[in-house]
Amino acid sequence: MAKIMQCDCGHVVRGETDDELVANVQRHAREVHDMEITREQVLAMARHE
Ligand SMILES: [Zn+2]
């Protein structure tokens, strides 16, 4: 089941799998916020779509 995570900036990141969601969120955090986020943090904030 796809999952989504809404970033603090309002951007919504989506992934078909946990791995994809984590990778997409980490890329967004790095590119936009110059921030590193862990897999645990991503999954803790993720919701089912
Ligand atoms: Zn953001």
mmCIF file of the protein (N, C-alpha, C, O) and its ligand, coordinates in Angstrom:
data_MODEL
# 
_entry.id   MODEL 
# 
loop_
_entity.id 
_entity.type 
_entity.pdbx_number_of_molecules 
1 polymer     1 
2 non-polymer 1 
# 
_entity_poly.entity_id                      1 
_entity_poly.type                           'polypeptide(L)' 
_entity_poly.nstd_linkage                   no 
_entity_poly.nstd_monomer                   no 
_entity_poly.pdbx_seq_one_letter_code       MAKIMQCDCGHVVRGETDDELVANVQRHAREVHDMEITREQVLAMARHE 
_entity_poly.pdbx_seq_one_letter_code_can   MAKIMQCDCGHVVRGETDDELVANVQRHAREVHDMEITREQVLAMARHE 
_entity_poly.pdbx_strand_id                 A 
# 
loop_
_entity_poly_seq.entity_id 
_entity_poly_seq.num 
_entity_poly_seq.mon_id 
_entity_poly_seq.hetero 
1 1  MET n 
1 2  ALA n 
1 3  LYS n 
1 4  ILE n 
1 5  MET n 
1 6  GLN n 
1 7  CYS n 
1 8  ASP n 
1 9  CYS n 
1 10 GLY n 
1 11 HIS n 
1 12 VAL n 
1 13 VAL n 
1 14 ARG n 
1 15 GLY n 
1 16 GLU n 
1 17 THR n 
1 18 ASP n 
1 19 ASP n 
1 20 GLU n 
1 21 LEU n 
1 22 VAL n 
1 23 ALA n 
1 24 ASN n 
1 25 VAL n 
1 26 GLN n 
1 27 ARG n 
1 28 HIS n 
1 29 ALA n 
1 30 ARG n 
1 31 GLU n 
1 32 VAL n 
1 33 HIS n 
1 34 ASP n 
1 35 MET n 
1 36 GLU n 
1 37 ILE n 
1 38 THR n 
1 39 ARG n 
1 40 GLU n 
1 41 GLN n 
1 42 VAL n 
1 43 LEU n 
1 44 ALA n 
1 45 MET n 
1 46 ALA n 
1 47 ARG n 
1 48 HIS n 
1 49 GLU n 
# 
loop_
_struct_asym.id 
_struct_asym.entity_id 
A 1 
B 2 
# 
loop_
_chem_comp.id 
_chem_comp.type 
_chem_comp.mon_nstd_flag 
ALA 'L-peptide linking' y 
ARG 'L-peptide linking' y 
ASN 'L-peptide linking' y 
ASP 'L-peptide linking' y 
CYS 'L-peptide linking' y 
GLN 'L-peptide linking' y 
GLU 'L-peptide linking' y 
GLY 'peptide linking'   y 
HIS 'L-peptide linking' y 
ILE 'L-peptide linking' y 
LEU 'L-peptide linking' y 
LYS 'L-peptide linking' y 
MET 'L-peptide linking' y 
THR 'L-peptide linking' y 
VAL 'L-peptide linking' y 
ZN  non-polymer         . 
# 
_pdbx_entity_nonpoly.entity_id   2 
_pdbx_entity_nonpoly.name        ? 
_pdbx_entity_nonpoly.comp_id     ZN 
# 
_pdbx_nonpoly_scheme.asym_id         B 
_pdbx_nonpoly_scheme.entity_id       2 
_pdbx_nonpoly_scheme.mon_id          ZN 
_pdbx_nonpoly_scheme.ndb_seq_num     1 
_pdbx_nonpoly_scheme.pdb_seq_num     101 
_pdbx_nonpoly_scheme.auth_seq_num    101 
_pdbx_nonpoly_scheme.pdb_mon_id      ZN 
_pdbx_nonpoly_scheme.auth_mon_id     ZN 
_pdbx_nonpoly_scheme.pdb_strand_id   A 
_pdbx_nonpoly_scheme.pdb_ins_code    . 
# 
loop_
_atom_site.group_PDB 
_atom_site.id 
_atom_site.type_symbol 
_atom_site.label_atom_id 
_atom_site.label_alt_id 
_atom_site.label_comp_id 
_atom_site.label_asym_id 
_atom_site.label_entity_id 
_atom_site.label_seq_id 
_atom_site.pdbx_PDB_ins_code 
_atom_site.Cartn_x 
_atom_site.Cartn_y 
_atom_site.Cartn_z 
_atom_site.occupancy 
_atom_site.B_iso_or_equiv 
_atom_site.pdbx_formal_charge 
_atom_site.auth_seq_id 
_atom_site.auth_comp_id 
_atom_site.auth_asym_id 
_atom_site.auth_atom_id 
_atom_site.pdbx_PDB_model_num 
ATOM   1   N  N  . MET A 1 1  ? 0.849  -1.198 0.000  1.00 0.00 ? 1   MET A N  1 
ATOM   2   C  CA . MET A 1 1  ? 0.000  0.000  0.000  1.00 0.00 ? 1   MET A CA 1 
ATOM   3   C  C  . MET A 1 1  ? 0.881  1.243  0.000  1.00 0.00 ? 1   MET A C  1 
ATOM   4   O  O  . MET A 1 1  ? 1.883  1.299  0.712  1.00 0.00 ? 1   MET A O  1 
ATOM   5   N  N  . ALA A 1 2  ? 0.515  2.216  -0.780 1.00 0.00 ? 2   ALA A N  1 
ATOM   6   C  CA . ALA A 1 2  ? 1.310  3.441  -0.878 1.00 0.00 ? 2   ALA A CA 1 
ATOM   7   C  C  . ALA A 1 2  ? 1.224  4.237  0.416  1.00 0.00 ? 2   ALA A C  1 
ATOM   8   O  O  . ALA A 1 2  ? 0.212  4.216  1.118  1.00 0.00 ? 2   ALA A O  1 
ATOM   9   N  N  . LYS A 1 3  ? 2.308  4.938  0.711  1.00 0.00 ? 3   LYS A N  1 
ATOM   10  C  CA . LYS A 1 3  ? 2.332  5.789  1.896  1.00 0.00 ? 3   LYS A CA 1 
ATOM   11  C  C  . LYS A 1 3  ? 2.717  7.207  1.511  1.00 0.00 ? 3   LYS A C  1 
ATOM   12  O  O  . LYS A 1 3  ? 3.404  7.432  0.515  1.00 0.00 ? 3   LYS A O  1 
ATOM   13  N  N  . ILE A 1 4  ? 2.270  8.142  2.305  1.00 0.00 ? 4   ILE A N  1 
ATOM   14  C  CA . ILE A 1 4  ? 2.628  9.537  2.079  1.00 0.00 ? 4   ILE A CA 1 
ATOM   15  C  C  . ILE A 1 4  ? 3.154  10.146 3.376  1.00 0.00 ? 4   ILE A C  1 
ATOM   16  O  O  . ILE A 1 4  ? 2.831  9.699  4.476  1.00 0.00 ? 4   ILE A O  1 
ATOM   17  N  N  . MET A 1 5  ? 3.966  11.171 3.209  1.00 0.00 ? 5   MET A N  1 
ATOM   18  C  CA . MET A 1 5  ? 4.407  11.951 4.352  1.00 0.00 ? 5   MET A CA 1 
ATOM   19  C  C  . MET A 1 5  ? 4.365  13.414 3.975  1.00 0.00 ? 5   MET A C  1 
ATOM   20  O  O  . MET A 1 5  ? 4.908  13.818 2.947  1.00 0.00 ? 5   MET A O  1 
ATOM   21  N  N  . GLN A 1 6  ? 3.714  14.209 4.814  1.00 0.00 ? 6   GLN A N  1 
ATOM   22  C  CA . GLN A 1 6  ? 3.696  15.648 4.549  1.00 0.00 ? 6   GLN A CA 1 
ATOM   23  C  C  . GLN A 1 6  ? 4.825  16.311 5.317  1.00 0.00 ? 6   GLN A C  1 
ATOM   24  O  O  . GLN A 1 6  ? 4.910  16.226 6.542  1.00 0.00 ? 6   GLN A O  1 
ATOM   25  N  N  . CYS A 1 7  ? 5.677  16.964 4.572  1.00 0.00 ? 7   CYS A N  1 
ATOM   26  C  CA . CYS A 1 7  ? 6.811  17.663 5.167  1.00 0.00 ? 7   CYS A CA 1 
ATOM   27  C  C  . CYS A 1 7  ? 6.314  18.921 5.885  1.00 0.00 ? 7   CYS A C  1 
ATOM   28  O  O  . CYS A 1 7  ? 5.215  19.406 5.616  1.00 0.00 ? 7   CYS A O  1 
ATOM   29  N  N  . ASP A 1 8  ? 7.137  19.441 6.801  1.00 0.00 ? 8   ASP A N  1 
ATOM   30  C  CA . ASP A 1 8  ? 6.798  20.682 7.502  1.00 0.00 ? 8   ASP A CA 1 
ATOM   31  C  C  . ASP A 1 8  ? 6.559  21.840 6.538  1.00 0.00 ? 8   ASP A C  1 
ATOM   32  O  O  . ASP A 1 8  ? 5.795  22.756 6.841  1.00 0.00 ? 8   ASP A O  1 
ATOM   33  N  N  . CYS A 1 9  ? 7.211  21.799 5.379  1.00 0.00 ? 9   CYS A N  1 
ATOM   34  C  CA . CYS A 1 9  ? 7.072  22.890 4.413  1.00 0.00 ? 9   CYS A CA 1 
ATOM   35  C  C  . CYS A 1 9  ? 5.793  22.766 3.598  1.00 0.00 ? 9   CYS A C  1 
ATOM   36  O  O  . CYS A 1 9  ? 5.482  23.652 2.801  1.00 0.00 ? 9   CYS A O  1 
ATOM   37  N  N  . GLY A 1 10 ? 5.048  21.685 3.783  1.00 0.00 ? 10  GLY A N  1 
ATOM   38  C  CA . GLY A 1 10 ? 3.796  21.512 3.055  1.00 0.00 ? 10  GLY A CA 1 
ATOM   39  C  C  . GLY A 1 10 ? 3.913  20.570 1.873  1.00 0.00 ? 10  GLY A C  1 
ATOM   40  O  O  . GLY A 1 10 ? 2.902  20.140 1.318  1.00 0.00 ? 10  GLY A O  1 
ATOM   41  N  N  . HIS A 1 11 ? 5.132  20.247 1.485  1.00 0.00 ? 11  HIS A N  1 
ATOM   42  C  CA . HIS A 1 11 ? 5.356  19.333 0.367  1.00 0.00 ? 11  HIS A CA 1 
ATOM   43  C  C  . HIS A 1 11 ? 4.938  17.917 0.775  1.00 0.00 ? 11  HIS A C  1 
ATOM   44  O  O  . HIS A 1 11 ? 5.282  17.446 1.859  1.00 0.00 ? 11  HIS A O  1 
ATOM   45  N  N  . VAL A 1 12 ? 4.199  17.252 -0.100 1.00 0.00 ? 12  VAL A N  1 
ATOM   46  C  CA . VAL A 1 12 ? 3.775  15.890 0.187  1.00 0.00 ? 12  VAL A CA 1 
ATOM   47  C  C  . VAL A 1 12 ? 4.642  14.919 -0.601 1.00 0.00 ? 12  VAL A C  1 
ATOM   48  O  O  . VAL A 1 12 ? 4.736  15.007 -1.826 1.00 0.00 ? 12  VAL A O  1 
ATOM   49  N  N  . VAL A 1 13 ? 5.273  13.991 0.112  1.00 0.00 ? 13  VAL A N  1 
ATOM   50  C  CA . VAL A 1 13 ? 6.132  12.987 -0.509 1.00 0.00 ? 13  VAL A CA 1 
ATOM   51  C  C  . VAL A 1 13 ? 5.391  11.661 -0.476 1.00 0.00 ? 13  VAL A C  1 
ATOM   52  O  O  . VAL A 1 13 ? 4.747  11.316 0.514  1.00 0.00 ? 13  VAL A O  1 
ATOM   53  N  N  . ARG A 1 14 ? 5.494  10.916 -1.590 1.00 0.00 ? 14  ARG A N  1 
ATOM   54  C  CA . ARG A 1 14 ? 4.743  9.685  -1.723 1.00 0.00 ? 14  ARG A CA 1 
ATOM   55  C  C  . ARG A 1 14 ? 5.665  8.552  -2.109 1.00 0.00 ? 14  ARG A C  1 
ATOM   56  O  O  . ARG A 1 14 ? 6.670  8.770  -2.786 1.00 0.00 ? 14  ARG A O  1 
ATOM   57  N  N  . GLY A 1 15 ? 5.337  7.342  -1.687 1.00 0.00 ? 15  GLY A N  1 
ATOM   58  C  CA . GLY A 1 15 ? 6.105  6.178  -2.115 1.00 0.00 ? 15  GLY A CA 1 
ATOM   59  C  C  . GLY A 1 15 ? 5.218  4.950  -2.172 1.00 0.00 ? 15  GLY A C  1 
ATOM   60  O  O  . GLY A 1 15 ? 4.311  4.777  -1.359 1.00 0.00 ? 15  GLY A O  1 
ATOM   61  N  N  . GLU A 1 16 ? 5.499  4.103  -3.147 1.00 0.00 ? 16  GLU A N  1 
ATOM   62  C  CA . GLU A 1 16 ? 4.709  2.877  -3.290 1.00 0.00 ? 16  GLU A CA 1 
ATOM   63  C  C  . GLU A 1 16 ? 5.067  1.860  -2.213 1.00 0.00 ? 16  GLU A C  1 
ATOM   64  O  O  . GLU A 1 16 ? 4.253  1.017  -1.837 1.00 0.00 ? 16  GLU A O  1 
ATOM   65  N  N  . THR A 1 17 ? 6.300  1.958  -1.727 1.00 0.00 ? 17  THR A N  1 
ATOM   66  C  CA . THR A 1 17 ? 6.769  1.050  -0.677 1.00 0.00 ? 17  THR A CA 1 
ATOM   67  C  C  . THR A 1 17 ? 7.465  1.877  0.392  1.00 0.00 ? 17  THR A C  1 
ATOM   68  O  O  . THR A 1 17 ? 7.760  3.052  0.177  1.00 0.00 ? 17  THR A O  1 
ATOM   69  N  N  . ASP A 1 18 ? 7.726  1.270  1.539  1.00 0.00 ? 18  ASP A N  1 
ATOM   70  C  CA . ASP A 1 18 ? 8.459  1.970  2.593  1.00 0.00 ? 18  ASP A CA 1 
ATOM   71  C  C  . ASP A 1 18 ? 9.813  2.447  2.069  1.00 0.00 ? 18  ASP A C  1 
ATOM   72  O  O  . ASP A 1 18 ? 10.216 3.584  2.313  1.00 0.00 ? 18  ASP A O  1 
ATOM   73  N  N  . ASP A 1 19 ? 10.507 1.570  1.349  1.00 0.00 ? 19  ASP A N  1 
ATOM   74  C  CA . ASP A 1 19 ? 11.833 1.922  0.847  1.00 0.00 ? 19  ASP A CA 1 
ATOM   75  C  C  . ASP A 1 19 ? 11.781 3.137  -0.073 1.00 0.00 ? 19  ASP A C  1 
ATOM   76  O  O  . ASP A 1 19 ? 12.623 4.031  0.005  1.00 0.00 ? 19  ASP A O  1 
ATOM   77  N  N  . GLU A 1 20 ? 10.764 3.150  -0.955 1.00 0.00 ? 20  GLU A N  1 
ATOM   78  C  CA . GLU A 1 20 ? 10.643 4.253  -1.902 1.00 0.00 ? 20  GLU A CA 1 
ATOM   79  C  C  . GLU A 1 20 ? 10.281 5.545  -1.175 1.00 0.00 ? 20  GLU A C  1 
ATOM   80  O  O  . GLU A 1 20 ? 10.824 6.607  -1.479 1.00 0.00 ? 20  GLU A O  1 
ATOM   81  N  N  . LEU A 1 21 ? 9.370  5.451  -0.223 1.00 0.00 ? 21  LEU A N  1 
ATOM   82  C  CA . LEU A 1 21 ? 8.989  6.636  0.550  1.00 0.00 ? 21  LEU A CA 1 
ATOM   83  C  C  . LEU A 1 21 ? 10.212 7.203  1.281  1.00 0.00 ? 21  LEU A C  1 
ATOM   84  O  O  . LEU A 1 21 ? 10.474 8.405  1.236  1.00 0.00 ? 21  LEU A O  1 
ATOM   85  N  N  . VAL A 1 22 ? 10.944 6.329  1.945  1.00 0.00 ? 22  VAL A N  1 
ATOM   86  C  CA . VAL A 1 22 ? 12.117 6.772  2.707  1.00 0.00 ? 22  VAL A CA 1 
ATOM   87  C  C  . VAL A 1 22 ? 13.113 7.453  1.773  1.00 0.00 ? 22  VAL A C  1 
ATOM   88  O  O  . VAL A 1 22 ? 13.638 8.516  2.105  1.00 0.00 ? 22  VAL A O  1 
ATOM   89  N  N  . ALA A 1 23 ? 13.378 6.864  0.627  1.00 0.00 ? 23  ALA A N  1 
ATOM   90  C  CA . ALA A 1 23 ? 14.332 7.439  -0.318 1.00 0.00 ? 23  ALA A CA 1 
ATOM   91  C  C  . ALA A 1 23 ? 13.851 8.797  -0.817 1.00 0.00 ? 23  ALA A C  1 
ATOM   92  O  O  . ALA A 1 23 ? 14.644 9.733  -0.920 1.00 0.00 ? 23  ALA A O  1 
ATOM   93  N  N  . ASN A 1 24 ? 12.567 8.911  -1.124 1.00 0.00 ? 24  ASN A N  1 
ATOM   94  C  CA . ASN A 1 24 ? 12.022 10.170 -1.634 1.00 0.00 ? 24  ASN A CA 1 
ATOM   95  C  C  . ASN A 1 24 ? 12.061 11.266 -0.569 1.00 0.00 ? 24  ASN A C  1 
ATOM   96  O  O  . ASN A 1 24 ? 12.398 12.414 -0.857 1.00 0.00 ? 24  ASN A O  1 
ATOM   97  N  N  . VAL A 1 25 ? 11.711 10.895 0.668  1.00 0.00 ? 25  VAL A N  1 
ATOM   98  C  CA . VAL A 1 25 ? 11.732 11.888 1.751  1.00 0.00 ? 25  VAL A CA 1 
ATOM   99  C  C  . VAL A 1 25 ? 13.160 12.327 2.035  1.00 0.00 ? 25  VAL A C  1 
ATOM   100 O  O  . VAL A 1 25 ? 13.420 13.515 2.231  1.00 0.00 ? 25  VAL A O  1 
ATOM   101 N  N  . GLN A 1 26 ? 14.093 11.368 2.058  1.00 0.00 ? 26  GLN A N  1 
ATOM   102 C  CA . GLN A 1 26 ? 15.485 11.721 2.321  1.00 0.00 ? 26  GLN A CA 1 
ATOM   103 C  C  . GLN A 1 26 ? 16.022 12.652 1.240  1.00 0.00 ? 26  GLN A C  1 
ATOM   104 O  O  . GLN A 1 26 ? 16.765 13.587 1.538  1.00 0.00 ? 26  GLN A O  1 
ATOM   105 N  N  . ARG A 1 27 ? 15.652 12.401 -0.007 1.00 0.00 ? 27  ARG A N  1 
ATOM   106 C  CA . ARG A 1 27 ? 16.115 13.262 -1.095 1.00 0.00 ? 27  ARG A CA 1 
ATOM   107 C  C  . ARG A 1 27 ? 15.528 14.668 -0.943 1.00 0.00 ? 27  ARG A C  1 
ATOM   108 O  O  . ARG A 1 27 ? 16.241 15.663 -1.075 1.00 0.00 ? 27  ARG A O  1 
ATOM   109 N  N  . HIS A 1 28 ? 14.223 14.739 -0.664 1.00 0.00 ? 28  HIS A N  1 
ATOM   110 C  CA . HIS A 1 28 ? 13.583 16.045 -0.467 1.00 0.00 ? 28  HIS A CA 1 
ATOM   111 C  C  . HIS A 1 28 ? 14.242 16.799 0.692  1.00 0.00 ? 28  HIS A C  1 
ATOM   112 O  O  . HIS A 1 28 ? 14.549 17.984 0.568  1.00 0.00 ? 28  HIS A O  1 
ATOM   113 N  N  . ALA A 1 29 ? 14.455 16.119 1.802  1.00 0.00 ? 29  ALA A N  1 
ATOM   114 C  CA . ALA A 1 29 ? 15.037 16.766 2.984  1.00 0.00 ? 29  ALA A CA 1 
ATOM   115 C  C  . ALA A 1 29 ? 16.437 17.292 2.681  1.00 0.00 ? 29  ALA A C  1 
ATOM   116 O  O  . ALA A 1 29 ? 16.806 18.388 3.103  1.00 0.00 ? 29  ALA A O  1 
ATOM   117 N  N  . ARG A 1 30 ? 17.212 16.494 1.944  1.00 0.00 ? 30  ARG A N  1 
ATOM   118 C  CA . ARG A 1 30 ? 18.575 16.900 1.605  1.00 0.00 ? 30  ARG A CA 1 
ATOM   119 C  C  . ARG A 1 30 ? 18.587 18.077 0.635  1.00 0.00 ? 30  ARG A C  1 
ATOM   120 O  O  . ARG A 1 30 ? 19.292 19.064 0.844  1.00 0.00 ? 30  ARG A O  1 
ATOM   121 N  N  . GLU A 1 31 ? 17.794 17.955 -0.431 1.00 0.00 ? 31  GLU A N  1 
ATOM   122 C  CA . GLU A 1 31 ? 17.845 18.959 -1.494 1.00 0.00 ? 31  GLU A CA 1 
ATOM   123 C  C  . GLU A 1 31 ? 17.207 20.279 -1.072 1.00 0.00 ? 31  GLU A C  1 
ATOM   124 O  O  . GLU A 1 31 ? 17.717 21.351 -1.397 1.00 0.00 ? 31  GLU A O  1 
ATOM   125 N  N  . VAL A 1 32 ? 16.095 20.200 -0.352 1.00 0.00 ? 32  VAL A N  1 
ATOM   126 C  CA . VAL A 1 32 ? 15.339 21.413 -0.043 1.00 0.00 ? 32  VAL A CA 1 
ATOM   127 C  C  . VAL A 1 32 ? 15.723 21.997 1.309  1.00 0.00 ? 32  VAL A C  1 
ATOM   128 O  O  . VAL A 1 32 ? 15.779 23.215 1.473  1.00 0.00 ? 32  VAL A O  1 
ATOM   129 N  N  . HIS A 1 33 ? 15.988 21.118 2.280  1.00 0.00 ? 33  HIS A N  1 
ATOM   130 C  CA . HIS A 1 33 ? 16.204 21.612 3.643  1.00 0.00 ? 33  HIS A CA 1 
ATOM   131 C  C  . HIS A 1 33 ? 17.635 21.397 4.150  1.00 0.00 ? 33  HIS A C  1 
ATOM   132 O  O  . HIS A 1 33 ? 17.962 21.783 5.273  1.00 0.00 ? 33  HIS A O  1 
ATOM   133 N  N  . ASP A 1 34 ? 18.481 20.785 3.326  1.00 0.00 ? 34  ASP A N  1 
ATOM   134 C  CA . ASP A 1 34 ? 19.855 20.476 3.736  1.00 0.00 ? 34  ASP A CA 1 
ATOM   135 C  C  . ASP A 1 34 ? 19.858 19.748 5.079  1.00 0.00 ? 34  ASP A C  1 
ATOM   136 O  O  . ASP A 1 34 ? 20.586 20.112 6.003  1.00 0.00 ? 34  ASP A O  1 
ATOM   137 N  N  . MET A 1 35 ? 19.026 18.713 5.161  1.00 0.00 ? 35  MET A N  1 
ATOM   138 C  CA . MET A 1 35 ? 18.776 18.020 6.416  1.00 0.00 ? 35  MET A CA 1 
ATOM   139 C  C  . MET A 1 35 ? 18.827 16.515 6.177  1.00 0.00 ? 35  MET A C  1 
ATOM   140 O  O  . MET A 1 35 ? 18.423 16.029 5.121  1.00 0.00 ? 35  MET A O  1 
ATOM   141 N  N  . GLU A 1 36 ? 19.322 15.791 7.162  1.00 0.00 ? 36  GLU A N  1 
ATOM   142 C  CA . GLU A 1 36 ? 19.294 14.333 7.070  1.00 0.00 ? 36  GLU A CA 1 
ATOM   143 C  C  . GLU A 1 36 ? 18.170 13.815 7.962  1.00 0.00 ? 36  GLU A C  1 
ATOM   144 O  O  . GLU A 1 36 ? 17.980 14.293 9.080  1.00 0.00 ? 36  GLU A O  1 
ATOM   145 N  N  . ILE A 1 37 ? 17.443 12.852 7.461  1.00 0.00 ? 37  ILE A N  1 
ATOM   146 C  CA . ILE A 1 37 ? 16.339 12.279 8.227  1.00 0.00 ? 37  ILE A CA 1 
ATOM   147 C  C  . ILE A 1 37 ? 16.492 10.763 8.186  1.00 0.00 ? 37  ILE A C  1 
ATOM   148 O  O  . ILE A 1 37 ? 16.851 10.196 7.153  1.00 0.00 ? 37  ILE A O  1 
ATOM   149 N  N  . THR A 1 38 ? 16.221 10.114 9.305  1.00 0.00 ? 38  THR A N  1 
ATOM   150 C  CA . THR A 1 38 ? 16.419 8.669  9.353  1.00 0.00 ? 38  THR A CA 1 
ATOM   151 C  C  . THR A 1 38 ? 15.173 7.929  8.868  1.00 0.00 ? 38  THR A C  1 
ATOM   152 O  O  . THR A 1 38 ? 14.074 8.480  8.812  1.00 0.00 ? 38  THR A O  1 
ATOM   153 N  N  . ARG A 1 39 ? 15.386 6.677  8.524  1.00 0.00 ? 39  ARG A N  1 
ATOM   154 C  CA . ARG A 1 39 ? 14.284 5.825  8.100  1.00 0.00 ? 39  ARG A CA 1 
ATOM   155 C  C  . ARG A 1 39 ? 13.203 5.761  9.198  1.00 0.00 ? 39  ARG A C  1 
ATOM   156 O  O  . ARG A 1 39 ? 12.007 5.808  8.909  1.00 0.00 ? 39  ARG A O  1 
ATOM   157 N  N  . GLU A 1 40 ? 13.644 5.653  10.448 1.00 0.00 ? 40  GLU A N  1 
ATOM   158 C  CA . GLU A 1 40 ? 12.694 5.562  11.559 1.00 0.00 ? 40  GLU A CA 1 
ATOM   159 C  C  . GLU A 1 40 ? 11.841 6.823  11.651 1.00 0.00 ? 40  GLU A C  1 
ATOM   160 O  O  . GLU A 1 40 ? 10.636 6.754  11.896 1.00 0.00 ? 40  GLU A O  1 
ATOM   161 N  N  . GLN A 1 41 ? 12.482 7.980  11.451 1.00 0.00 ? 41  GLN A N  1 
ATOM   162 C  CA . GLN A 1 41 ? 11.733 9.238  11.508 1.00 0.00 ? 41  GLN A CA 1 
ATOM   163 C  C  . GLN A 1 41 ? 10.717 9.330  10.382 1.00 0.00 ? 41  GLN A C  1 
ATOM   164 O  O  . GLN A 1 41 ? 9.587  9.775  10.585 1.00 0.00 ? 41  GLN A O  1 
ATOM   165 N  N  . VAL A 1 42 ? 11.129 8.905  9.194  1.00 0.00 ? 42  VAL A N  1 
ATOM   166 C  CA . VAL A 1 42 ? 10.201 8.954  8.059  1.00 0.00 ? 42  VAL A CA 1 
ATOM   167 C  C  . VAL A 1 42 ? 8.995  8.068  8.326  1.00 0.00 ? 42  VAL A C  1 
ATOM   168 O  O  . VAL A 1 42 ? 7.851  8.490  8.161  1.00 0.00 ? 42  VAL A O  1 
ATOM   169 N  N  . LEU A 1 43 ? 9.264  6.842  8.739  1.00 0.00 ? 43  LEU A N  1 
ATOM   170 C  CA . LEU A 1 43 ? 8.164  5.887  8.928  1.00 0.00 ? 43  LEU A CA 1 
ATOM   171 C  C  . LEU A 1 43 ? 7.268  6.296  10.097 1.00 0.00 ? 43  LEU A C  1 
ATOM   172 O  O  . LEU A 1 43 ? 6.071  6.007  10.088 1.00 0.00 ? 43  LEU A O  1 
ATOM   173 N  N  . ALA A 1 44 ? 7.833  6.962  11.095 1.00 0.00 ? 44  ALA A N  1 
ATOM   174 C  CA . ALA A 1 44 ? 7.023  7.413  12.236 1.00 0.00 ? 44  ALA A CA 1 
ATOM   175 C  C  . ALA A 1 44 ? 6.034  8.492  11.805 1.00 0.00 ? 44  ALA A C  1 
ATOM   176 O  O  . ALA A 1 44 ? 4.956  8.623  12.384 1.00 0.00 ? 44  ALA A O  1 
ATOM   177 N  N  . MET A 1 45 ? 6.409  9.266  10.779 1.00 0.00 ? 45  MET A N  1 
ATOM   178 C  CA . MET A 1 45 ? 5.550  10.367 10.336 1.00 0.00 ? 45  MET A CA 1 
ATOM   179 C  C  . MET A 1 45 ? 4.674  9.987  9.141  1.00 0.00 ? 45  MET A C  1 
ATOM   180 O  O  . MET A 1 45 ? 3.814  10.764 8.725  1.00 0.00 ? 45  MET A O  1 
ATOM   181 N  N  . ALA A 1 46 ? 4.892  8.808  8.600  1.00 0.00 ? 46  ALA A N  1 
ATOM   182 C  CA . ALA A 1 46 ? 4.187  8.433  7.370  1.00 0.00 ? 46  ALA A CA 1 
ATOM   183 C  C  . ALA A 1 46 ? 2.758  7.987  7.683  1.00 0.00 ? 46  ALA A C  1 
ATOM   184 O  O  . ALA A 1 46 ? 2.457  7.495  8.771  1.00 0.00 ? 46  ALA A O  1 
ATOM   185 N  N  . ARG A 1 47 ? 1.903  8.177  6.701  1.00 0.00 ? 47  ARG A N  1 
ATOM   186 C  CA . ARG A 1 47 ? 0.520  7.696  6.798  1.00 0.00 ? 47  ARG A CA 1 
ATOM   187 C  C  . ARG A 1 47 ? 0.208  6.906  5.538  1.00 0.00 ? 47  ARG A C  1 
ATOM   188 O  O  . ARG A 1 47 ? 0.827  7.091  4.491  1.00 0.00 ? 47  ARG A O  1 
ATOM   189 N  N  . HIS A 1 48 ? -0.777 6.017  5.673  1.00 0.00 ? 48  HIS A N  1 
ATOM   190 C  CA . HIS A 1 48 ? -1.255 5.356  4.466  1.00 0.00 ? 48  HIS A CA 1 
ATOM   191 C  C  . HIS A 1 48 ? -2.014 6.364  3.627  1.00 0.00 ? 48  HIS A C  1 
ATOM   192 O  O  . HIS A 1 48 ? -2.712 7.235  4.145  1.00 0.00 ? 48  HIS A O  1 
ATOM   193 N  N  . GLU A 1 49 ? -1.863 6.228  2.331  1.00 0.00 ? 49  GLU A N  1 
ATOM   194 C  CA . GLU A 1 49 ? -2.515 7.159  1.422  1.00 0.00 ? 49  GLU A CA 1 
ATOM   195 C  C  . GLU A 1 49 ? -4.024 6.986  1.475  1.00 0.00 ? 49  GLU A C  1 
ATOM   196 O  O  . GLU A 1 49 ? -4.751 7.689  0.772  1.00 0.00 ? 49  GLU A O  1 
HETATM 197 ZN ZN . ZN  B 2 .  ? 10.006 20.060 2.898  1.00 0.00 2 101 ZN  A ZN 1 
# 
